[in-house]
C-alpha cells in the first residue's frame, strides 16, 4: 500500500515538473513571438521613413533643369509598389518576407539610379535641400540595415526555441509556426563593377 502511494506521488511530481516546464516554455515562445513582432514594426517604421523622404527628394530633384524624367517616374512607381505591400506581423512566413524584400529592393535600385544620375547636375549637388535629403536617406538606409539585422536575430531566437526539444512539442500543440527572415538579395554575391 505504501509503495503505491510512493509511485503515485512520484508520478504526480513528474507531471507537476513537466507541466511547469511546459508553461514556462510556452510563455517563452509568446515572449519571443512578441519580440519578433516588435522588431518587424521597427523594420516597417524604418522603411516608411525612407518612403516618406522620397517625395521631398523627388520634388527637389524636379527643380533641376533637364533632369531625366524617367528616373523620377521609376522612383515614384517603385515607392508606390513598396508602400503597397503590407505584411501581417502574425504571418511572417518566408514568402511574405521575400515579397516585401523584393519590393523594397526595387525601390533601393531606383533610388540608387536617381542618386547616380544626380551626380551629373552640379546645381543639384549644390542644393542644400538635396544634400540634407541625401544625408537623411543615407542615415535611414543605415537604420534599415540595423533593424533588419535585429529582426533576423529575433526570428532566429524564436525559430530556435520552437524547433528545440521540448519546446517543439509545446509549439506543435499550441500552433507556433516558424517565421521568415530577410535573406541576401539575388545577385548580391557578385560585387558591382565600377567604371569611370
N, C-alpha and C positions, 0 to 999 in steps of 0.2 A: 504494500500500500504506500509506504514512504517512497519507494522507488518511483512509482507512477507520479507522485506529486513533484518529485525532483525532475523527472523527464518533462512533465507539463510546464514546470517553472522554467526549465532551460529553453524549451520551445517558445514560450511566451517572451522570454528575454531576447532570444534571437529575432523574433518577429518585431519586437519593440525597437531594437537596434536597427534592423533593416528598414522599418517604417520611418524612423528618424533620419536615416541616411537618404531615403527616397525623397522625403520632404525637403531636406537640405539641398539635394541635387536638383530638384525641381525649382526651388527658389533661386538657385544659382543660374539656371537656364533662363529664368524670367529676367533676372538682372542683366545677364549678358545680352538677351534679346533687346531689352530696353536700351542698353548701351549702343548696340548696332543701329537702332532707330534714331537715337540722338546723333550719332556720328553721320548717319545718312542726311539728317536735317542740316548739319553743318556743310556737308558737300553741296546740297541743293542751294543753301544760302550763298555759298561762295560762287557757284555758277550763276545764280541770279544776280549777284553783284556785278559779275562780268557782263551779263546781258543788259543790265541797267546802264552800264557805262557806254555801251556800243552806240546807242542813238546819239549821244553827245559827241562821240568821236566821229561818227558819220557826218553829222551836221557841221562840225569844224572842218572836216576834210572837204565837204562840198564847197566851202568858201574858196578853196584853191582853184585857180583858173585852169581849165582844161584837164581836170583830174579825170582818170579813167572811170567813167560812169559804171561800166560793167563790174568793176571791182566793188564799188559801193552797193550795187544791186546784189552781188554774190554774198556780201557780208550781211546785208539786211535779210535776205532769204534764209541764210544759214542760221541767223539769230532766231527767226520765226520758227524754223524747224526744231531748233534746240530747245526753245522755251515751250513748244507744244507737247513735248514728251515728258509726262509726269509718271514717276514710279511710286507705287504704293509702298510705304515702308514696311508693311506687313507681308509684302510679296517680293522680296528682294532676291528673286531667283536669277541664275546666271544669264538667262535670255533677256530679262528686263534690264539688267545692268549693262549688258552688251549693246542693246538698242539705245539706251541713254548715252553710253560712252561713244557710240558711233556718231550720233547727232552732235555731241559736244566736240568730237574730233573734227567734224566738218566745219564747225564754227571756228575752231582753232586754226584750221588751214586757211579759211577765208580771211581771218584777222591777220595771219602771217603775211598773206599776199598784199593786204592793204598796207601794212607797215613797211614792207619791202618797196612797194610802189611809191609810198610817200617819200622815200629817200631821193627821188628824182625832183622833188619840189622844194627848193631852198626856202621859199616864202612860207611853206607849210611847216618845215622843220624849225623855222624861227618863231612860229606862232606859240605864244606862251600857253594858250589853252590846249593846243595839240600836245605840247610837251608834258603838261600836267596830266592830261588824259592818258598819254602813253605810259607815264610813270605809274599811274593808278592801275592800269591794265597789267603791267609787269608785276606789281605787288599782288594783284588779285590772282594772277597765274601762280604765284608762289603759295598763296593761301590755298588755292585749289589743290596743288600738289600735296601740301601738308594734310589737308582734310581728307583727301583720297587715301593717303598712307594711314592716317588714324582710323578711317573706316575699314580698310583692309585688315588692320591689326585687330579691330573689334570683331570682325567677321571670323578671322582665324581663331580667336579665343572661343567664340560661340560655337563654331563648327567643331572644334576640338572637343569641347565639353559634350556636345550632343552625340558625338561619334565614339567617345571613350566609354569603356565599361566602368561602372554600371550605369552611367548617365545615358547610354544609348537605349537601355531598356526603358527608363523613365521617359526619354524623348519620344520613343516609338509609341508608348502608351498614351502620352499627352499631346501628340501631334506636332512636336517641334521639328521643323524641316531645315536642311542646310540652306545657308544664304549664299548669294553670289558676291563676287568681289570684282574690283577693277583689274583688268589684265592689260598687258602691253598691247599697244595698237599694232595692227597688221603693218608690217614693213618697218617697224621701229628698230629691228635688229640690224638694219643697214644704216650706216652713217650717211647723212645727206652730203651731196657733193656741192662744194662751194666754188663758183667760177667767177673770175673777175675779168 
